[in-house]
Amino acid sequence: MKTKFNPWPYGIIVFFGLLFCGMATIVTIAATHRESMVSENYYEQELKFQDQIDAAARAQKSGATIVADAASSNVVITVPAAQLAQKFSGTIELYRPSEPKLDQALPLTPRADGTQMLDDSRLAAGLWLVRARWNADGENYFLEQKITVAGK
């Protein structure tokens, strides 16, 4: 009497063989992949971040503000008028987290009273970050405010 061919033992052996090869491949890739979360120049990066924290504290202490006025579709950036008499330069960044191609950079050129208005009606609806950076008499200042632009 002739016995029938039973594929189950071969299938089980092939399955575990492929499983072993796949696991060995994953372990090899994980062991050879070196992704360090620590930067080579972490100290310099920390100093830059500390400079930004210090600049934000100076801006807050000076009374500078960023306010979104939904009624008039304006964003009002206010810096102390006394700083304008000093050597003054600055930029405004309009940062869109969901669509980087909409990001904009504008010069910070406040009027004599220290205010600058930005028309937000031409911005796409949604969340924006308004960042103002300026230098007055050698001191750096930084402000950041989240605003939500309503749909048109």
Buried (B, 14 or more C-beta within 10 A) or exposed (E): EEEEEEEEEEEEEEEEEEEEEEEEEEEEEEEEEEEEEEEEEEEEEEEEEEEBEBBBEBBEEBEBBBEBEEEEBBBBBBBBEEBBEEEBEBBBBBBBEEEEEEEEEEEBEBEEEBBBBBEBEEBEEBEBBBBBBBBBEEBBBBBBBEBEBEEE
